[in-house]
Amino acid sequence: MEKISENKCFGGTQGVYAHNSAATNGTMTFGLFQPEEAAHGPVPLLWYLSGLTCTHENAMTKAGAQAWAAEQGIALIFPDTSPRGEDVANDDTFDLGQGAGFYLNATQEPWAKHFNMEDYIVDELPSVLAENFAIDADRQAITGHSMGGHGALTLALRHPGRYRSVSAFSPICHPTASEWGQKQFRSYLGSIEAGQDHDASLLMAARGLDAPLLIDTGSADQFADLLGTEHLAKAITARRQPANIRVQAGYDHSYFFVSTFIEEHLNFHAEALYS
């Protein structure tokens, strides 16, 4: 593992690291904030999955999460959103290819060789963290924004027991019925039908979630028609699933929205991680 940078941050350390990934067949970069308590022993971990076009850097520098994570003694992991490199398949559009991994394992060419983001997030990167940092493997939670909110929801639904709490900002909730999903499922998995196993609304209806859930979305979100929040709300209601979906008046899809409510999400996860 290569250390790219480390900076003192709210009493802890904000680092950026790179490593060779077997899951994505290339080099992956991630950001990791370690609170001051990590110098004395393992600390709980919150995963932050970013959205379309993002790298590890966007949330790390824009969400303002480190201050509240330091207050709660929680580490933050900011993975990249896809594999990258000259030999990695890409597309000219912003919503497919590099920067748009969609947190699944691709089965179709030319994507299958590198685009195995579910394996990377669920299996490989946790092992890298456990081997190199003071992380408590039994106390982990997950959040994300937009495509990353989709990832947070679907990975938690697909892997029961892994995360103690789940939250999302403006998540893509029903991708099989959205342009943000249909295109990716056809490309990565071969069909929209194959994407049903990666659709939070369908997974919620079929399985439910074994962790507390918080979702924030903005009433002025410019991509509201692509998110399908109402479909997830319907599935949650039908299952009588404990959850809190909040529509925040006047807020849009930006990191100004995320940074406004990130403290409340950190507090929500801290309650679960320390209970």
Accessible surface in RSA format (square Angstrom, percent):
REM  Atomic radii and reference values for relative SASA: ProtOr
REM  Chains: A
REM  Algorithm: Lee & Richards
REM  Probe-radius: 1.40
REM  Slices: 20
REM RES _ NUM      All-atoms   Total-Side   Main-Chain    Non-polar    All polar
REM                ABS   REL    ABS   REL    ABS   REL    ABS   REL    ABS   REL
RES MET A   1   107.26  55.5  26.10  17.3  81.16 193.2  29.96  25.5  77.30 102.4
RES GLU A   2   108.80  62.5 102.23  77.3   6.57  15.6  40.73  78.8  68.08  55.6
RES LYS A   3   126.07  61.5 102.01  62.6  24.07  57.3  53.93  48.5  72.14  76.8
RES ILE A   4    89.81  51.1  61.13  45.5  28.67  69.1  64.38  46.4  25.43  69.0
RES SER A   5    44.30  37.4  36.66  48.9   7.63  17.6  35.54  75.7   8.75  12.3
RES GLU A   6    80.92  46.5  51.91  39.3  29.01  69.1  11.62  22.5  69.30  56.6
RES ASN A   7    92.86  64.0  87.89  84.9   4.97  12.0  24.23  58.3  68.63  66.3
RES LYS A   8   168.95  82.4 135.33  83.0  33.62  80.0  93.26  83.9  75.69  80.6
RES CYS A   9    24.97  18.9  19.18  21.4   5.79  13.6   8.99  22.8  15.98  17.2
RES PHE A  10   129.56  64.8  96.82  60.0  32.74  85.2 110.23  66.8  19.33  55.3
RES GLY A  11    30.63  37.8   0.00   N/A  30.63  37.8  19.68  54.0  10.95  24.5
RES GLY A  12     4.80   5.9   0.00   N/A   4.80   5.9   4.61  12.6   0.19   0.4
RES THR A  13    40.90  29.1  40.72  41.3   0.18   0.4  11.06  14.9  29.84  45.1
RES GLN A  14    17.79   9.9  16.67  12.2   1.12   2.7  16.67  35.5   1.12   0.8
RES GLY A  15     0.00   0.0   0.00   N/A   0.00   0.0   0.00   0.0   0.00   0.0
RES VAL A  16    12.98   8.5  12.98  11.8   0.00   0.0  12.98  11.3   0.00   0.0
RES TYR A  17     3.46   1.6   3.46   2.0   0.00   0.0   3.46   2.6   0.00   0.0
RES ALA A  18     5.94   5.5   5.29   8.2   0.65   1.5   5.52   7.8   0.42   1.1
RES HIS A  19    14.82   8.1   8.56   5.9   6.26  16.0  13.56  14.0   1.26   1.5
RES ASN A  20   131.70  90.8 111.04 107.3  20.66  49.8  33.32  80.2  98.38  95.1
RES SER A  21     5.69   4.8   0.00   0.0   5.69  13.1   1.00   2.1   4.70   6.6
RES ALA A  22    86.89  79.9  62.50  96.4  24.39  55.5  71.75 101.0  15.14  40.1
RES ALA A  23    18.67  17.2   4.63   7.1  14.04  31.9  16.21  22.8   2.46   6.5
RES THR A  24     0.27   0.2   0.15   0.2   0.12   0.3   0.00   0.0   0.27   0.4
RES ASN A  25    74.95  51.7  56.68  54.8  18.27  44.0  12.35  29.7  62.60  60.5
RES GLY A  26    30.23  37.3   0.00   N/A  30.23  37.3  27.83  76.4   2.40   5.4
RES THR A  27    77.00  54.8  62.91  63.8  14.10  33.6  39.13  52.6  37.87  57.2
RES MET A  28     3.00   1.6   1.62   1.1   1.38   3.3   1.40   1.2   1.61   2.1
RES THR A  29    29.96  21.3  28.51  28.9   1.46   3.5   9.66  13.0  20.30  30.7
RES PHE A  30     0.00   0.0   0.00   0.0   0.00   0.0   0.00   0.0   0.00   0.0
RES GLY A  31     0.00   0.0   0.00   N/A   0.00   0.0   0.00   0.0   0.00   0.0
RES LEU A  32     0.00   0.0   0.00   0.0   0.00   0.0   0.00   0.0   0.00   0.0
RES PHE A  33     0.00   0.0   0.00   0.0   0.00   0.0   0.00   0.0   0.00   0.0
RES GLN A  34    29.87  16.7  29.38  21.5   0.49   1.2   5.13  10.9  24.73  18.8
RES PRO A  35     3.10   2.3   0.07   0.1   3.03  11.0   0.07   0.1   3.03  18.8
RES GLU A  36   110.99  63.7 105.60  79.9   5.39  12.8  30.62  59.2  80.37  65.6
RES GLU A  37    83.83  48.1  80.61  61.0   3.21   7.7  47.12  91.1  36.71  30.0
RES ALA A  38    13.16  12.1   4.09   6.3   9.07  20.6   4.51   6.4   8.65  22.9
RES ALA A  39    88.27  81.2  44.94  69.4  43.33  98.6  56.70  79.8  31.57  83.6
RES HIS A  40   159.33  87.1 118.90  82.6  40.43 103.4  89.69  92.4  69.65  81.0
RES GLY A  41    24.95  30.8   0.00   N/A  24.95  30.8  22.12  60.7   2.84   6.4
RES PRO A  42    87.37  63.7  72.85  66.4  14.52  52.8  72.85  60.1  14.52  90.3
RES VAL A  43     6.88   4.5   6.24   5.6   0.64   1.5   6.88   6.0   0.00   0.0
RES PRO A  44     1.56   1.1   1.56   1.4   0.00   0.0   1.56   1.3   0.00   0.0
RES LEU A  45     0.23   0.1   0.23   0.2   0.00   0.0   0.23   0.2   0.00   0.0
RES LEU A  46     1.15   0.6   1.15   0.8   0.00   0.0   1.15   0.8   0.00   0.0
RES TRP A  47     1.21   0.5   1.21   0.6   0.00   0.0   0.87   0.5   0.34   0.5
RES TYR A  48     2.37   1.1   2.28   1.3   0.09   0.2   2.28   1.7   0.09   0.1
RES LEU A  49     0.15   0.1   0.09   0.1   0.07   0.2   0.15   0.1   0.00   0.0
RES SER A  50     0.82   0.7   0.82   1.1   0.00   0.0   0.00   0.0   0.82   1.1
RES GLY A  51     2.82   3.5   0.00   N/A   2.82   3.5   2.82   7.7   0.00   0.0
RES LEU A  52    18.91  10.5   7.31   5.2  11.60  29.2   7.31   5.1  11.60  31.2
RES THR A  53    85.53  60.8  58.89  59.7  26.64  63.5  43.12  57.9  42.40  64.1
RES CYS A  54    10.47   7.9  10.47  11.7   0.00   0.0   0.00   0.0  10.47  11.3
RES THR A  55    42.94  30.5  42.94  43.5   0.00   0.0  39.06  52.5   3.88   5.9
RES HIS A  56    28.64  15.7  28.53  19.8   0.10   0.3  21.22  21.9   7.41   8.6
RES GLU A  57    90.44  51.9  90.44  68.4   0.00   0.0  12.26  23.7  78.17  63.8
RES ASN A  58    35.08  24.2  32.75  31.7   2.33   5.6   2.72   6.5  32.37  31.3
RES ALA A  59     0.00   0.0   0.00   0.0   0.00   0.0   0.00   0.0   0.00   0.0
RES MET A  60    23.74  12.3  17.55  11.6   6.19  14.7  17.55  14.9   6.19   8.2
RES THR A  61    87.28  62.1  49.78  50.5  37.50  89.4  49.51  66.5  37.77  57.1
RES LYS A  62   115.00  56.1  97.47  59.8  17.53  41.7  59.90  53.9  55.10  58.7
RES ALA A  63     0.02   0.0   0.00   0.0   0.02   0.0   0.00   0.0   0.02   0.1
RES GLY A  64    40.06  49.4   0.00   N/A  40.06  49.4  35.47  97.3   4.59  10.3
RES ALA A  65     0.97   0.9   0.97   1.5   0.00   0.0   0.97   1.4   0.00   0.0
RES GLN A  66    14.05   7.9  13.92  10.2   0.12   0.3   1.50   3.2  12.55   9.5
RES ALA A  67    30.71  28.2  23.31  36.0   7.40  16.8  23.31  32.8   7.40  19.6
RES TRP A  68    79.03  31.7  78.70  38.1   0.33   0.8  69.02  36.8  10.02  16.3
RES ALA A  69     0.00   0.0   0.00   0.0   0.00   0.0   0.00   0.0   0.00   0.0
RES ALA A  70    21.02  19.3  10.46  16.1  10.55  24.0  10.81  15.2  10.21  27.0
RES GLU A  71   123.12  70.7  86.21  65.2  36.91  87.9  42.91  83.0  80.21  65.5
RES GLN A  72    50.70  28.4  40.84  29.8   9.87  23.5   5.31  11.3  45.39  34.4
RES GLY A  73     3.74   4.6   0.00   N/A   3.74   4.6   3.40   9.3   0.34   0.8
RES ILE A  74     0.00   0.0   0.00   0.0   0.00   0.0   0.00   0.0   0.00   0.0
RES ALA A  75     0.00   0.0   0.00   0.0   0.00   0.0   0.00   0.0   0.00   0.0
RES LEU A  76     1.63   0.9   1.63   1.2   0.00   0.0   1.63   1.1   0.00   0.0
RES ILE A  77     0.00   0.0   0.00   0.0   0.00   0.0   0.00   0.0   0.00   0.0
RES PHE A  78     0.84   0.4   0.63   0.4   0.21   0.6   0.84   0.5   0.00   0.0
RES PRO A  79     0.88   0.6   0.29   0.3   0.58   2.1   0.29   0.2   0.58   3.6
RES ASP A  80     7.28   5.1   7.28   7.2   0.00   0.0   0.00   0.0   7.28   7.3
RES THR A  81     0.00   0.0   0.00   0.0   0.00   0.0   0.00   0.0   0.00   0.0
RES SER A  82     0.21   0.2   0.00   0.0   0.21   0.5   0.00   0.0   0.21   0.3
RES PRO A  83     2.16   1.6   2.06   1.9   0.09   0.3   2.16   1.8   0.00   0.0
RES ARG A  84    79.74  33.5  67.63  34.5  12.11  28.8  44.20  60.4  35.54  21.5
RES GLY A  85    35.05  43.2   0.00   N/A  35.05  43.2  30.93  84.9   4.12   9.2
RES GLU A  86   191.05 109.7 148.11 112.1  42.94 102.2  70.86 137.1 120.19  98.1
RES ASP A  87   102.68  71.9  74.28  73.9  28.41  67.2  49.05 115.4  53.63  53.5
RES VAL A  88     8.90   5.9   1.74   1.6   7.16  17.2   2.17   1.9   6.73  18.3
RES ALA A  89    20.64  19.0   7.30  11.3  13.34  30.3  18.81  26.5   1.83   4.8
RES ASN A  90    88.86  61.3  58.97  57.0  29.89  72.0  17.58  42.3  71.28  68.9
RES ASP A  91    50.04  35.0  36.28  36.1  13.75  32.5   6.54  15.4  43.49  43.4
RES ASP A  92   158.56 111.1 118.60 118.0  39.96  94.5  39.30  92.5 119.27 118.9
RES THR A  93    62.57  44.5  51.97  52.7  10.60  25.3  57.45  77.2   5.12   7.7
RES PHE A  94   113.66  56.9  97.51  60.4  16.15  42.0 108.89  66.0   4.78  13.7
RES ASP A  95    15.03  10.5  15.03  15.0   0.00   0.0   0.10   0.2  14.92  14.9
RES LEU A  96     9.62   5.4   9.13   6.5   0.49   1.2   9.13   6.4   0.49   1.3
RES GLY A  97     0.00   0.0   0.00   N/A   0.00   0.0   0.00   0.0   0.00   0.0
RES GLN A  98    44.50  24.9  27.65  20.2  16.85  40.1   4.32   9.2  40.18  30.5
RES GLY A  99     1.50   1.8   0.00   N/A   1.50   1.8   1.50   4.1   0.00   0.0
RES ALA A 100     0.00   0.0   0.00   0.0   0.00   0.0   0.00   0.0   0.00   0.0
RES GLY A 101     0.04   0.1   0.00   N/A   0.04   0.1   0.00   0.0   0.04   0.1
RES PHE A 102     0.04   0.0   0.00   0.0   0.04   0.1   0.00   0.0   0.04   0.1
RES TYR A 103     1.14   0.5   0.47   0.3   0.67   1.7   0.00   0.0   1.14   1.4
RES LEU A 104     0.15   0.1   0.13   0.1   0.02   0.1   0.13   0.1   0.02   0.1
RES ASN A 105    40.82  28.1  37.19  35.9   3.63   8.7  18.06  43.5  22.75  22.0
RES ALA A 106     6.72   6.2   0.00   0.0   6.72  15.3   0.00   0.0   6.72  17.8
RES THR A 107    87.29  62.1  60.38  61.2  26.91  64.1  62.58  84.1  24.71  37.4
RES GLN A 108    67.34  37.7  65.54  47.9   1.80   4.3   7.92  16.9  59.42  45.1
RES GLU A 109   138.18  79.3 114.16  86.4  24.02  57.2  66.41 128.5  71.76  58.6
RES PRO A 110    77.15  56.2  69.55  63.4   7.60  27.6  70.64  58.3   6.51  40.5
RES TRP A 111    17.08   6.9  16.98   8.2   0.11   0.3  10.75   5.7   6.34  10.3
RES ALA A 112    26.24  24.1  18.47  28.5   7.78  17.7  18.56  26.1   7.68  20.4
RES LYS A 113   122.72  59.9 111.57  68.5  11.15  26.5  74.51  67.1  48.20  51.3
RES HIS A 114     4.70   2.6   4.70   3.3   0.00   0.0   4.16   4.3   0.54   0.6
RES PHE A 115     0.19   0.1   0.19   0.1   0.00   0.0   0.19   0.1   0.00   0.0
RES ASN A 116    25.38  17.5  25.38  24.5   0.00   0.0   3.22   7.8  22.16  21.4
RES MET A 117     0.04   0.0   0.04   0.0   0.00   0.0   0.04   0.0   0.00   0.0
RES GLU A 118     7.67   4.4   7.67   5.8   0.00   0.0   4.79   9.3   2.88   2.3
RES ASP A 119    60.18  42.2  59.75  59.5   0.44   1.0   9.74  22.9  50.44  50.3
RES TYR A 120     0.00   0.0   0.00   0.0   0.00   0.0   0.00   0.0   0.00   0.0
RES ILE A 121     0.30   0.2   0.00   0.0   0.30   0.7   0.00   0.0   0.30   0.8
RES VAL A 122     4.02   2.6   2.97   2.7   1.04   2.5   3.08   2.7   0.94   2.5
RES ASP A 123    79.35  55.6  71.90  71.6   7.45  17.6  30.25  71.2  49.10  49.0
RES GLU A 124    34.90  20.0  29.28  22.2   5.63  13.4  25.45  49.2   9.46   7.7
RES LEU A 125     0.00   0.0   0.00   0.0   0.00   0.0   0.00   0.0   0.00   0.0
RES PRO A 126    23.93  17.4  17.94  16.4   5.99  21.8  19.29  15.9   4.64  28.8
RES SER A 127    57.78  48.8  52.42  70.0   5.36  12.4  26.68  56.8  31.11  43.6
RES VAL A 128    20.65  13.6  20.45  18.5   0.20   0.5  20.61  17.9   0.04   0.1
RES LEU A 129     1.35   0.7   1.35   1.0   0.00   0.0   1.35   0.9   0.00   0.0
RES ALA A 130    60.98  56.1  36.69  56.6  24.29  55.2  37.24  52.4  23.74  62.9
RES GLU A 131   141.52  81.2 102.54  77.6  38.98  92.8  45.02  87.1  96.50  78.8
RES ASN A 132    71.37  49.2  38.62  37.3  32.75  78.9  10.17  24.5  61.20  59.2
RES PHE A 133    29.83  14.9  12.15   7.5  17.68  46.0  20.20  12.2   9.63  27.6
RES ALA A 134    30.72  28.2  18.99  29.3  11.73  26.7  26.49  37.3   4.23  11.2
RES ILE A 135    18.26  10.4   4.16   3.1  14.10  34.0   4.16   3.0  14.10  38.3
RES ASP A 136    31.98  22.4  29.15  29.0   2.83   6.7   5.45  12.8  26.53  26.5
RES ALA A 137    69.83  64.2  49.68  76.7  20.15  45.8  49.73  70.0  20.10  53.2
RES ASP A 138   116.35  81.5  99.30  98.8  17.06  40.3  26.62  62.6  89.74  89.5
RES ARG A 139    50.85  21.4  50.85  25.9   0.00   0.0  15.06  20.6  35.79  21.7
RES GLN A 140    17.83  10.0  17.13  12.5   0.70   1.7   2.40   5.1  15.43  11.7
RES ALA A 141     0.00   0.0   0.00   0.0   0.00   0.0   0.00   0.0   0.00   0.0
RES ILE A 142     0.00   0.0   0.00   0.0   0.00   0.0   0.00   0.0   0.00   0.0
RES THR A 143     0.14   0.1   0.14   0.1   0.00   0.0   0.14   0.2   0.00   0.0
RES GLY A 144     0.00   0.0   0.00   N/A   0.00   0.0   0.00   0.0   0.00   0.0
RES HIS A 145    11.85   6.5  11.85   8.2   0.00   0.0  10.07  10.4   1.78   2.1
RES SER A 146     5.65   4.8   5.65   7.5   0.00   0.0   3.20   6.8   2.45   3.4
RES MET A 147     0.00   0.0   0.00   0.0   0.00   0.0   0.00   0.0   0.00   0.0
RES GLY A 148     0.00   0.0   0.00   N/A   0.00   0.0   0.00   0.0   0.00   0.0
RES GLY A 149     0.00   0.0   0.00   N/A   0.00   0.0   0.00   0.0   0.00   0.0
RES HIS A 150     0.69   0.4   0.69   0.5   0.00   0.0   0.05   0.0   0.64   0.7
RES GLY A 151     0.00   0.0   0.00   N/A   0.00   0.0   0.00   0.0   0.00   0.0
RES ALA A 152     0.00   0.0   0.00   0.0   0.00   0.0   0.00   0.0   0.00   0.0
RES LEU A 153     1.28   0.7   0.72   0.5   0.56   1.4   1.23   0.9   0.05   0.1
RES THR A 154     0.55   0.4   0.55   0.6   0.00   0.0   0.00   0.0   0.55   0.8
RES LEU A 155     0.43   0.2   0.43   0.3   0.00   0.0   0.43   0.3   0.00   0.0
RES ALA A 156     4.96   4.6   2.03   3.1   2.93   6.7   2.84   4.0   2.12   5.6
RES LEU A 157     3.27   1.8   0.85   0.6   2.42   6.1   1.81   1.3   1.46   3.9
RES ARG A 158    62.88  26.4  47.89  24.4  14.98  35.7   2.77   3.8  60.11  36.4
RES HIS A 159    50.45  27.6  45.76  31.8   4.69  12.0  35.27  36.4  15.18  17.7
RES PRO A 160    97.25  70.9  72.95  66.5  24.30  88.3  73.54  60.7  23.71 147.4
RES GLY A 161    66.01  81.4   0.00   N/A  66.01  81.4  33.27  91.3  32.74  73.3
RES ARG A 162    93.78  39.4  74.09  37.8  19.69  46.9  20.83  28.5  72.95  44.2
RES TYR A 163    10.69   5.0   2.97   1.7   7.71  20.1   2.47   1.9   8.22  10.1
RES ARG A 164    90.30  37.9  77.67  39.6  12.63  30.1  34.84  47.6  55.45  33.6
RES SER A 165     0.00   0.0   0.00   0.0   0.00   0.0   0.00   0.0   0.00   0.0
RES VAL A 166     0.13   0.1   0.13   0.1   0.00   0.0   0.13   0.1   0.00   0.0
RES SER A 167     0.00   0.0   0.00   0.0   0.00   0.0   0.00   0.0   0.00   0.0
RES ALA A 168     0.00   0.0   0.00   0.0   0.00   0.0   0.00   0.0   0.00   0.0
RES PHE A 169     0.00   0.0   0.00   0.0   0.00   0.0   0.00   0.0   0.00   0.0
RES SER A 170     0.00   0.0   0.00   0.0   0.00   0.0   0.00   0.0   0.00   0.0
RES PRO A 171     0.00   0.0   0.00   0.0   0.00   0.0   0.00   0.0   0.00   0.0
RES ILE A 172     0.00   0.0   0.00   0.0   0.00   0.0   0.00   0.0   0.00   0.0
RES CYS A 173     0.00   0.0   0.00   0.0   0.00   0.0   0.00   0.0   0.00   0.0
RES HIS A 174    27.00  14.8  26.01  18.1   0.99   2.5   7.60   7.8  19.40  22.6
RES PRO A 175     0.00   0.0   0.00   0.0   0.00   0.0   0.00   0.0   0.00   0.0
RES THR A 176    17.26  12.3  10.57  10.7   6.69  15.9   5.77   7.8  11.49  17.4
RES ALA A 177    64.35  59.2  31.69  48.9  32.65  74.3  35.52  50.0  28.82  76.4
RES SER A 178    10.21   8.6   4.92   6.6   5.29  12.2  10.21  21.7   0.00   0.0
RES GLU A 179   128.93  74.0 123.11  93.1   5.82  13.9  42.71  82.6  86.22  70.4
RES TRP A 180    15.34   6.2  15.34   7.4   0.00   0.0   9.78   5.2   5.56   9.0
RES GLY A 181     0.00   0.0   0.00   N/A   0.00   0.0   0.00   0.0   0.00   0.0
RES GLN A 182    49.91  27.9  49.91  36.5   0.00   0.0   1.76   3.7  48.16  36.5
RES LYS A 183    64.23  31.3  61.54  37.8   2.69   6.4  52.35  47.1  11.88  12.7
RES GLN A 184     0.00   0.0   0.00   0.0   0.00   0.0   0.00   0.0   0.00   0.0
RES PHE A 185     0.00   0.0   0.00   0.0   0.00   0.0   0.00   0.0   0.00   0.0
RES ARG A 186   133.10  55.9 122.15  62.3  10.95  26.1  48.49  66.3  84.61  51.3
RES SER A 187    30.90  26.1  18.74  25.0  12.16  28.0  11.76  25.1  19.14  26.8
RES TYR A 188     0.00   0.0   0.00   0.0   0.00   0.0   0.00   0.0   0.00   0.0
RES LEU A 189    18.89  10.5   9.00   6.4   9.89  24.9   9.00   6.3   9.89  26.6
RES GLY A 190    42.07  51.9   0.00   N/A  42.07  51.9  13.19  36.2  28.87  64.7
RES SER A 191    36.74  31.0  33.02  44.1   3.72   8.6  27.95  59.5   8.79  12.3
RES ILE A 192    36.56  20.8  34.59  25.8   1.96   4.7  34.59  24.9   1.96   5.3
RES GLU A 193   119.00  68.3 110.97  84.0   8.03  19.1  56.01 108.3  62.99  51.4
RES ALA A 194    42.87  39.4  24.00  37.0  18.87  42.9  36.71  51.7   6.15  16.3
RES GLY A 195     0.00   0.0   0.00   N/A   0.00   0.0   0.00   0.0   0.00   0.0
RES GLN A 196    89.25  49.9  86.06  62.9   3.20   7.6  10.98  23.4  78.27  59.4
RES ASP A 197    78.55  55.0  78.25  77.9   0.30   0.7   6.15  14.5  72.40  72.2
RES HIS A 198    14.69   8.0  14.69  10.2   0.00   0.0   1.44   1.5  13.25  15.4
RES ASP A 199     0.00   0.0   0.00   0.0   0.00   0.0   0.00   0.0   0.00   0.0
RES ALA A 200     0.00   0.0   0.00   0.0   0.00   0.0   0.00   0.0   0.00   0.0
RES SER A 201     5.78   4.9   4.53   6.0   1.25   2.9   4.55   9.7   1.22   1.7
RES LEU A 202    67.65  37.7  62.96  45.0   4.70  11.8  63.95  44.9   3.71  10.0
RES LEU A 203     6.44   3.6   5.99   4.3   0.45   1.1   6.40   4.5   0.04   0.1
RES MET A 204     0.13   0.1   0.13   0.1   0.00   0.0   0.13   0.1   0.00   0.0
RES ALA A 205    55.65  51.2  38.69  59.7  16.96  38.6  39.74  56.0  15.91  42.1
RES ALA A 206    79.22  72.8  43.63  67.3  35.59  81.0  53.56  75.4  25.65  68.0
RES ARG A 207   115.29  48.4  88.88  45.3  26.41  62.9  36.98  50.5  78.31  47.5
RES GLY A 208    11.48  14.2   0.00   N/A  11.48  14.2   4.24  11.6   7.23  16.2
RES LEU A 209    17.47   9.7   1.66   1.2  15.81  39.7   4.17   2.9  13.30  35.8
RES ASP A 210    90.57  63.4  48.46  48.2  42.11  99.6  48.57 114.3  42.01  41.9
RES ALA A 211     9.84   9.0   1.10   1.7   8.74  19.9   6.88   9.7   2.96   7.8
RES PRO A 212    61.84  45.1  56.22  51.2   5.62  20.4  60.95  50.3   0.89   5.5
RES LEU A 213     4.05   2.3   0.00   0.0   4.05  10.2   0.00   0.0   4.05  10.9
RES LEU A 214     8.58   4.8   8.58   6.1   0.00   0.0   8.58   6.0   0.00   0.0
RES ILE A 215     0.00   0.0   0.00   0.0   0.00   0.0   0.00   0.0   0.00   0.0
RES ASP A 216     0.00   0.0   0.00   0.0   0.00   0.0   0.00   0.0   0.00   0.0
RES THR A 217    10.01   7.1  10.01  10.2   0.00   0.0   7.46  10.0   2.55   3.9
RES GLY A 218     5.08   6.3   0.00   N/A   5.08   6.3   0.00   0.0   5.08  11.4
RES SER A 219    68.28  57.7  32.83  43.8  35.46  81.7  29.72  63.3  38.56  54.0
RES ALA A 220    54.27  49.9  33.50  51.7  20.77  47.2  44.11  62.1  10.16  26.9
RES ASP A 221    10.00   7.0   0.32   0.3   9.69  22.9   0.32   0.8   9.69   9.7
RES GLN A 222   113.48  63.5  75.29  55.0  38.19  90.9  50.18 106.8  63.30  48.0
RES PHE A 223    70.68  35.4  68.42  42.4   2.26   5.9  70.68  42.8   0.00   0.0
RES ALA A 224    51.25  47.1  41.24  63.6  10.00  22.8  41.95  59.1   9.30  24.6
RES ASP A 225   146.68 102.7 113.89 113.4  32.79  77.5  39.97  94.1 106.71 106.4
RES LEU A 226    38.88  21.7  38.54  27.6   0.33   0.8  38.71  27.2   0.17   0.4
RES LEU A 227     1.59   0.9   1.22   0.9   0.37   0.9   1.59   1.1   0.00   0.0
RES GLY A 228     8.90  11.0   0.00   N/A   8.90  11.0   8.05  22.1   0.85   1.9
RES THR A 229    21.19  15.1  20.61  20.9   0.58   1.4  16.44  22.1   4.75   7.2
RES GLU A 230   114.12  65.5 103.32  78.2  10.80  25.7  62.94 121.7  51.17  41.8
RES HIS A 231    77.60  42.4  72.39  50.3   5.20  13.3  43.47  44.8  34.12  39.7
RES LEU A 232     0.13   0.1   0.13   0.1   0.00   0.0   0.13   0.1   0.00   0.0
RES ALA A 233    33.59  30.9  32.37  50.0   1.22   2.8  33.20  46.8   0.39   1.0
RES LYS A 234   157.68  76.9 150.13  92.1   7.55  18.0  98.86  89.0  58.82  62.7
RES ALA A 235     9.28   8.5   4.46   6.9   4.81  11.0   8.89  12.5   0.39   1.0
RES ILE A 236    14.47   8.2  14.26  10.6   0.21   0.5  14.26  10.3   0.21   0.6
RES THR A 237   103.43  73.6  90.65  91.9  12.78  30.5  72.71  97.7  30.72  46.4
RES ALA A 238    83.87  77.1  45.04  69.5  38.84  88.3  56.71  79.9  27.16  71.9
RES ARG A 239   105.47  44.3  77.02  39.3  28.45  67.7  17.66  24.1  87.81  53.2
RES ARG A 240   212.53  89.2 184.52  94.1  28.01  66.7  70.79  96.8 141.73  85.9
RES GLN A 241    22.64  12.7  11.24   8.2  11.40  27.1   2.11   4.5  20.52  15.6
RES PRO A 242   102.62  74.8  89.90  82.0  12.72  46.2 102.47  84.6   0.15   0.9
RES ALA A 243    42.67  39.2   0.81   1.3  41.86  95.2   5.94   8.4  36.73  97.3
RES ASN A 244    74.76  51.6  72.17  69.7   2.59   6.2  21.91  52.7  52.85  51.1
RES ILE A 245    48.81  27.8  20.29  15.1  28.52  68.7  20.29  14.6  28.52  77.4
RES ARG A 246    60.90  25.6  56.38  28.7   4.52  10.8  31.55  43.1  29.35  17.8
RES VAL A 247    97.31  64.0  69.26  62.7  28.04  67.6  69.26  60.2  28.04  76.1
RES GLN A 248    31.03  17.4  30.70  22.4   0.33   0.8   0.46   1.0  30.57  23.2
RES ALA A 249    86.35  79.4  68.16 105.2  18.19  41.4  69.14  97.4  17.21  45.6
RES GLY A 250    59.63  73.5   0.00   N/A  59.63  73.5  33.29  91.4  26.34  59.0
RES TYR A 251    75.29  35.1  73.13  41.6   2.16   5.6  43.41  32.6  31.87  39.3
RES ASP A 252    52.49  36.8  51.38  51.1   1.11   2.6  10.33  24.3  42.16  42.0
RES HIS A 253    16.61   9.1  14.21   9.9   2.40   6.1  13.39  13.8   3.22   3.7
RES SER A 254    31.91  27.0  22.84  30.5   9.07  20.9  31.48  67.0   0.44   0.6
RES TYR A 255    29.11  13.6  25.26  14.4   3.85  10.0  25.72  19.3   3.39   4.2
RES PHE A 256   167.60  83.9 164.74 102.0   2.86   7.4 165.81 100.5   1.80   5.1
RES PHE A 257     0.56   0.3   0.14   0.1   0.42   1.1   0.14   0.1   0.42   1.2
RES VAL A 258     0.00   0.0   0.00   0.0   0.00   0.0   0.00   0.0   0.00   0.0
RES SER A 259    44.60  37.7  30.07  40.1  14.53  33.5  15.62  33.3  28.99  40.6
RES THR A 260    65.63  46.7  38.73  39.3  26.90  64.1  31.94  42.9  33.69  50.9
RES PHE A 261    19.17   9.6  19.11  11.8   0.06   0.2  19.17  11.6   0.00   0.0
RES ILE A 262     1.73   1.0   1.73   1.3   0.00   0.0   1.73   1.2   0.00   0.0
RES GLU A 263    63.07  36.2  63.07  47.7   0.00   0.0   8.37  16.2  54.70  44.7
RES GLU A 264    75.13  43.1  70.30  53.2   4.84  11.5  32.48  62.8  42.66  34.8
RES HIS A 265     0.16   0.1   0.16   0.1   0.00   0.0   0.16   0.2   0.00   0.0
RES LEU A 266     0.06   0.0   0.06   0.0   0.00   0.0   0.06   0.0   0.00   0.0
RES ASN A 267    59.13  40.8  52.66  50.9   6.47  15.6  22.40  53.9  36.73  35.5
RES PHE A 268    46.20  23.1  38.38  23.8   7.82  20.3  44.02  26.7   2.18   6.3
RES HIS A 269     0.00   0.0   0.00   0.0   0.00   0.0   0.00   0.0   0.00   0.0
RES ALA A 270     5.51   5.1   4.61   7.1   0.90   2.1   4.78   6.7   0.73   1.9
RES GLU A 271   134.24  77.1 121.72  92.1  12.52  29.8  50.67  98.0  83.58  68.2
RES ALA A 272    13.72  12.6   6.77  10.5   6.94  15.8  12.37  17.4   1.34   3.6
RES LEU A 273     0.30   0.2   0.00   0.0   0.30   0.7   0.00   0.0   0.30   0.8
RES TYR A 274   109.04  50.9  78.40  44.6  30.64  79.7  71.69  53.9  37.35  46.0
RES SER A 275   111.72  94.4  52.41  69.9  59.31 136.6  70.93 151.0  40.78  57.1
END  Absolute sums over single chains surface
CHAIN  1 A    10939.3       8388.1       2551.2       5595.4       5343.9
END  Absolute sums over all chains
TOTAL         10939.3       8388.1       2551.2       5595.4       5343.9
